[in-house]
Amino acid sequence: MRALGRKSQEVEAVRKHELTEEQVVRARMLWSLAYTITAITCALGTDRRETRFAVNPQAIERERLLNAAWVALHEDEIRAHKLEYNKENKDKFAACNAAWRKAHRAQVASYQSVRRARVLGSTVGDRAAIAEIYRIAKEDPQVRCYLCKKRIPLGDRHVDHIVPVSRGGATSCANLAVAHALCNARKGASLLSEISPVQRALWGFNLA
């Protein structure tokens, strides 16, 4: 007879394999009564693998180790297969990637900004909020430049670090603002306090 007693965390583990807690309890009860895996599977209406994990959670780790061992033995074969598959489907992957990037431009821009910030050692804030700023810059019809206060047409918008990353600025909502591409280029890596009154008047900046 198999022992029924199992820890509650084992029940949590098998949930990943699509069995409810009630099914787990029933499977273990039948297992303790010496029912076979096939018989339990038929009674619960689940597949064999899920049932085996339900009555014996240690099988999950055992299968993981067996899979890891198989991969290690066939590493060269797997690598060659992946290279061949990627080569045969190169155009398909490129088209899918381009389509995804086009449909998620704000998300891509946000990701690139965060990645640049991390490379340069900048602090990164709430990524969801950062992505929303990029979405606004890419999609909202009415957006004003934080430097000149004029409306910016779609396609001419940059998300700028008010305090540049190169000057220690964080990639966070408080330090990101939308600007004209030209205004952003004129500001460059300067702090707002470093822009002289002459430059403000020449460039049309309204920083009051």
NUMINU-23528 format. One record per residue (C-alpha): residue number from 1; x, z, y. Coordinates in steps of 0.25 Angstrom, whole numbers, plus 5000, padded with zeros to 4 digits. Example, Ala and Ser with C-alpha at 12.3 -4.5 7.8 and 13.67 -1.06 7.14 Angstrom:
! residues 2
<rec 1,<5049,5031,4982>>
<rec 2,<5055,5029,4996>>
//
This chain:
! residues 208
<rec 1,<5000,5000,5000>>
<rec 2,<5005,4996,5014>>
<rec 3,<5005,5007,5025>>
<rec 4,<4995,5005,5036>>
<rec 5,<5002,5014,5046>>
<rec 6,<5008,5005,5058>>
<rec 7,<5012,5009,5072>>
<rec 8,<5004,5004,5083>>
<rec 9,<5015,4995,5089>>
<rec 10,<5015,4987,5076>>
<rec 11,<5000,4983,5079>>
<rec 12,<5004,4979,5093>>
<rec 13,<5015,4970,5087>>
<rec 14,<5006,4962,5078>>
<rec 15,<4996,4959,5089>>
<rec 16,<5006,4949,5093>>
<rec 17,<5002,4942,5080>>
<rec 18,<4987,4941,5084>>
<rec 19,<4981,4952,5075>>
<rec 20,<4972,4962,5082>>
<rec 21,<4975,4977,5079>>
<rec 22,<4963,4977,5070>>
<rec 23,<4968,4966,5062>>
<rec 24,<4982,4973,5061>>
<rec 25,<4975,4986,5056>>
<rec 26,<4967,4978,5046>>
<rec 27,<4979,4970,5041>>
<rec 28,<4987,4983,5039>>
<rec 29,<4975,4989,5031>>
<rec 30,<4974,4978,5022>>
<rec 31,<4989,4977,5020>>
<rec 32,<4989,4992,5016>>
<rec 33,<4979,4989,5006>>
<rec 34,<4989,4979,5000>>
<rec 35,<4981,4966,5005>>
<rec 36,<4990,4954,5006>>
<rec 37,<4994,4947,5019>>
<rec 38,<4986,4935,5015>>
<rec 39,<4973,4944,5012>>
<rec 40,<4975,4951,5025>>
<rec 41,<4976,4938,5032>>
<rec 42,<4963,4933,5026>>
<rec 43,<4956,4946,5030>>
<rec 44,<4961,4946,5044>>
<rec 45,<4961,4931,5047>>
<rec 46,<4975,4931,5053>>
<rec 47,<4987,4923,5048>>
<rec 48,<4997,4928,5038>>
<rec 49,<5008,4931,5048>>
<rec 50,<4999,4939,5057>>
<rec 51,<4994,4947,5046>>
<rec 52,<5008,4950,5041>>
<rec 53,<5013,4955,5054>>
<rec 54,<5000,4964,5055>>
<rec 55,<5003,4971,5042>>
<rec 56,<5018,4971,5044>>
<rec 57,<5023,4971,5058>>
<rec 58,<5037,4972,5054>>
<rec 59,<5035,4957,5049>>
<rec 60,<5036,4953,5063>>
<rec 61,<5050,4958,5065>>
<rec 62,<5054,4952,5051>>
<rec 63,<5048,4938,5055>>
<rec 64,<5056,4939,5068>>
<rec 65,<5069,4942,5061>>
<rec 66,<5066,4931,5051>>
<rec 67,<5063,4921,5062>>
<rec 68,<5076,4925,5069>>
<rec 69,<5084,4923,5057>>
<rec 70,<5078,4909,5054>>
<rec 71,<5081,4905,5068>>
<rec 72,<5095,4910,5067>>
<rec 73,<5097,4902,5054>>
<rec 74,<5091,4889,5060>>
<rec 75,<5097,4890,5075>>
<rec 76,<5104,4877,5075>>
<rec 77,<5092,4870,5069>>
<rec 78,<5082,4876,5079>>
<rec 79,<5091,4872,5090>>
<rec 80,<5092,4858,5086>>
<rec 81,<5077,4857,5084>>
<rec 82,<5075,4862,5098>>
<rec 83,<5084,4853,5104>>
<rec 84,<5078,4841,5097>>
<rec 85,<5064,4845,5100>>
<rec 86,<5068,4847,5115>>
<rec 87,<5075,4834,5116>>
<rec 88,<5063,4826,5110>>
<rec 89,<5053,4833,5119>>
<rec 90,<5061,4833,5132>>
<rec 91,<5052,4825,5140>>
<rec 92,<5040,4832,5135>>
<rec 93,<5046,4846,5139>>
<rec 94,<5050,4840,5153>>
<rec 95,<5036,4835,5156>>
<rec 96,<5030,4848,5152>>
<rec 97,<5040,4856,5160>>
<rec 98,<5038,4847,5172>>
<rec 99,<5023,4848,5171>>
<rec 100,<5023,4863,5170>>
<rec 101,<5033,4865,5182>>
<rec 102,<5024,4856,5190>>
<rec 103,<5011,4864,5187>>
<rec 104,<5018,4877,5190>>
<rec 105,<5027,4874,5202>>
<rec 106,<5025,4887,5208>>
<rec 107,<5029,4895,5196>>
<rec 108,<5041,4886,5194>>
<rec 109,<5045,4889,5208>>
<rec 110,<5043,4903,5207>>
<rec 111,<5051,4904,5194>>
<rec 112,<5063,4896,5201>>
<rec 113,<5063,4905,5212>>
<rec 114,<5063,4918,5204>>
<rec 115,<5074,4912,5195>>
<rec 116,<5083,4908,5207>>
<rec 117,<5080,4922,5212>>
<rec 118,<5085,4929,5199>>
<rec 119,<5097,4920,5199>>
<rec 120,<5101,4924,5213>>
<rec 121,<5098,4939,5209>>
<rec 122,<5085,4940,5218>>
<rec 123,<5075,4950,5215>>
<rec 124,<5062,4944,5209>>
<rec 125,<5048,4949,5213>>
<rec 126,<5035,4947,5206>>
<rec 127,<5035,4933,5199>>
<rec 128,<5020,4931,5199>>
<rec 129,<5020,4934,5214>>
<rec 130,<5032,4925,5217>>
<rec 131,<5025,4914,5209>>
<rec 132,<5013,4915,5218>>
<rec 133,<5021,4913,5230>>
<rec 134,<5026,4900,5224>>
<rec 135,<5012,4896,5220>>
<rec 136,<5008,4897,5234>>
<rec 137,<5019,4889,5239>>
<rec 138,<5017,4878,5230>>
<rec 139,<5001,4878,5230>>
<rec 140,<4994,4885,5241>>
<rec 141,<4989,4875,5252>>
<rec 142,<4991,4884,5264>>
<rec 143,<5005,4890,5265>>
<rec 144,<5013,4894,5277>>
<rec 145,<5028,4894,5279>>
<rec 146,<5033,4908,5281>>
<rec 147,<5044,4903,5290>>
<rec 148,<5036,4894,5300>>
<rec 149,<5022,4899,5296>>
<rec 150,<5017,4884,5295>>
<rec 151,<5009,4879,5283>>
<rec 152,<5017,4872,5272>>
<rec 153,<5012,4860,5265>>
<rec 154,<5013,4860,5250>>
<rec 155,<5026,4854,5245>>
<rec 156,<5034,4860,5257>>
<rec 157,<5034,4875,5253>>
<rec 158,<5046,4883,5248>>
<rec 159,<5045,4898,5244>>
<rec 160,<5056,4905,5251>>
<rec 161,<5064,4918,5249>>
<rec 162,<5062,4924,5263>>
<rec 163,<5075,4932,5260>>
<rec 164,<5083,4922,5252>>
<rec 165,<5087,4925,5238>>
<rec 166,<5101,4923,5242>>
<rec 167,<5100,4934,5253>>
<rec 168,<5094,4944,5243>>
<rec 169,<5080,4940,5244>>
<rec 170,<5070,4943,5233>>
<rec 171,<5061,4933,5226>>
<rec 172,<5048,4941,5229>>
<rec 173,<5035,4939,5236>>
<rec 174,<5040,4946,5248>>
<rec 175,<5052,4937,5249>>
<rec 176,<5045,4924,5246>>
<rec 177,<5038,4915,5256>>
<rec 178,<5033,4900,5257>>
<rec 179,<5040,4891,5267>>
<rec 180,<5041,4877,5271>>
<rec 181,<5053,4870,5264>>
<rec 182,<5060,4867,5277>>
<rec 183,<5058,4881,5283>>
<rec 184,<5063,4887,5270>>
<rec 185,<5075,4877,5271>>
<rec 186,<5078,4881,5285>>
<rec 187,<5077,4896,5282>>
<rec 188,<5087,4894,5270>>
<rec 189,<5093,4907,5266>>
<rec 190,<5091,4914,5279>>
<rec 191,<5084,4927,5281>>
<rec 192,<5072,4926,5291>>
<rec 193,<5080,4935,5301>>
<rec 194,<5092,4926,5301>>
<rec 195,<5083,4914,5306>>
<rec 196,<5086,4913,5321>>
<rec 197,<5075,4911,5332>>
<rec 198,<5081,4897,5335>>
<rec 199,<5080,4893,5320>>
<rec 200,<5066,4899,5319>>
<rec 201,<5061,4891,5331>>
<rec 202,<5069,4878,5326>>
<rec 203,<5063,4879,5312>>
<rec 204,<5049,4884,5316>>
<rec 205,<5050,4897,5309>>
<rec 206,<5040,4908,5313>>
<rec 207,<5046,4921,5308>>
<rec 208,<5039,4930,5317>>
//
